[in-house]
Amino acid sequence: MVKRNSSLGVLISTLVFFFAGMWLVLEGKSLLENQEILKGILVILGGVLSILAAFRFRIQKFFENWRG
């Protein structure tokens, strides 16, 4: 496994992914409440994917450990 150096840029992008994802999930929930079902589902999906992107290094480490 390659050791990565954590930098300010990585920290900033992780925080942006996380908070943008949270905002998208909340906006999607609001759209669902306004009966905009398809748009709400797509926005929530984008938010969930963005939150997953915030944990990209942990997910990578999990799969590296899982593979052996």
VEXKE-743382 format. One record per residue (C-alpha): residue number from 1; residue in three letters; x, y, z. Coordinates in nm, 3 decimals, decimal comma. Layout:
residues N
SITE  resi  resn       xx       yy       zz
SITE   NUM   Ala        X        Y        Z
...
END
This chain:
residues 68
SITE  resi  resn       xx       yy       zz
SITE     1   Met    0,000    0,000    0,000
SITE     2   Val    0,133    0,341   -0,094
SITE     3   Lys    0,157    0,587    0,193
SITE     4   Arg   -0,012    0,911    0,096
SITE     5   Asn    0,078    1,246    0,239
SITE     6   Ser   -0,220    1,434    0,373
SITE     7   Ser   -0,219    1,789    0,251
SITE     8   Leu   -0,430    2,096    0,295
SITE     9   Gly   -0,581    2,041   -0,050
SITE    10   Val   -0,695    1,690    0,042
SITE    11   Leu   -0,849    1,819    0,365
SITE    12   Ile   -1,033    2,099    0,184
SITE    13   Ser   -1,170    1,869   -0,087
SITE    14   Thr   -1,285    1,617    0,175
SITE    15   Leu   -1,470    1,887    0,369
SITE    16   Val   -1,627    2,023    0,051
SITE    17   Phe   -1,746    1,677   -0,053
SITE    18   Phe   -1,896    1,616    0,290
SITE    19   Phe   -2,076    1,947    0,338
SITE    20   Ala   -2,193    1,968   -0,024
SITE    21   Gly   -2,332    1,617    0,016
SITE    22   Met   -2,516    1,711    0,333
SITE    23   Trp   -2,660    2,020    0,163
SITE    24   Leu   -2,772    1,815   -0,138
SITE    25   Val   -2,943    1,557    0,083
SITE    26   Leu   -3,133    1,832    0,264
SITE    27   Glu   -3,230    1,999   -0,064
SITE    28   Gly   -3,345    1,664   -0,202
SITE    29   Lys   -3,560    1,609    0,105
SITE    30   Ser   -3,716    1,951    0,050
SITE    31   Leu   -3,788    1,864   -0,313
SITE    32   Leu   -3,954    1,540   -0,207
SITE    33   Glu   -4,177    1,734    0,033
SITE    34   Asn   -4,276    1,963   -0,257
SITE    35   Gln   -4,386    1,659   -0,462
SITE    36   Glu   -4,092    1,683   -0,704
SITE    37   Ile   -4,018    1,313   -0,668
SITE    38   Leu   -3,772    1,240   -0,950
SITE    39   Lys   -3,570    1,557   -0,896
SITE    40   Gly   -3,562    1,494   -0,520
SITE    41   Ile   -3,440    1,137   -0,560
SITE    42   Leu   -3,167    1,242   -0,803
SITE    43   Val   -3,048    1,524   -0,578
SITE    44   Ile   -3,040    1,293   -0,275
SITE    45   Leu   -2,847    1,035   -0,479
SITE    46   Gly   -2,593    1,302   -0,573
SITE    47   Gly   -2,563    1,400   -0,208
SITE    48   Val   -2,505    1,043   -0,094
SITE    49   Leu   -2,239    0,993   -0,361
SITE    50   Ser   -2,070    1,316   -0,253
SITE    51   Ile   -2,067    1,203    0,110
SITE    52   Leu   -1,917    0,871   -0,001
SITE    53   Ala   -1,650    1,067   -0,189
SITE    54   Ala   -1,558    1,237    0,138
SITE    55   Phe   -1,470    0,894    0,274
SITE    56   Arg   -1,283    0,787   -0,040
SITE    57   Phe   -0,955    0,709    0,138
SITE    58   Arg   -1,122    0,499    0,407
SITE    59   Ile   -1,318    0,311    0,142
SITE    60   Gln   -0,997    0,250   -0,053
SITE    61   Lys   -0,821    0,123    0,260
SITE    62   Phe   -1,116   -0,106    0,341
SITE    63   Phe   -1,104   -0,269   -0,003
SITE    64   Glu   -0,725   -0,301    0,007
SITE    65   Asn   -0,751   -0,481    0,343
SITE    66   Trp   -1,041   -0,692    0,220
SITE    67   Arg   -0,852   -0,813   -0,086
SITE    68   Gly   -0,561   -0,920    0,127
END
